[in-house]
Amino acid sequence: YGEAVALSYSVTAKNLAITIAIAMVTWGGLAVLVPAFDPVTQVPVMLVFLYLSKKLNPFFP
């Protein structure tokens, strides 16, 4: 379980960056604002994920 959480945590962070890059290339313009707000949203979301993973640990032996 611990290895799966670590893997999903790192993959989620990496995929978010790829998604932002695709949005910037596709739409340009205002999509440039997305990376500016990325750290503001990504860190709290990842912390919530980490908190929930500790709570869900007993359900996945």
Order of alpha helices (4+ residues) and beta strands (2+ residues): alpha-alpha
